[in-house]
Amino acid sequence: MTAIARITLLTLVLGLSAYAVQRYPRRHSFNL
């Protein structure tokens, strides 16, 4: 995996997590 691919995946995951947390404020499995 290239660094760019890794950064892209990380950004995507973080973005989705942030979106999910905003949408569903009951944080259940977001203990990072």
N, C-alpha and C positions, 0 to 999 in steps of 0.2 A: 504493500500500500504506500502510495506517495504521501508526502506531508499534506499536499493540497486536498487529497481525498479524505485524509484523516480530519483535517480542519473543517471541511465541508460537512462530514458526517456529524462531528461534534456540534457544530452550529445548528444543524438540523435537529438533532436530539434535544439540545438546549431550548431551541425555539418551540418545539412541540411540547416540551415539559412546561415551559412558561405559559403557553397557550392553554394547556390542560389545567394548570393551577389557576389561571385567571377565570376559566370557564367553570371549573368545579372547585370552589374555594375550600371544600373539606379536604385538607391534604391528607390523603391516606398514605400512599407509598412514596412520598416525596422527601424522604429523609436522606438527603445527599450529604 
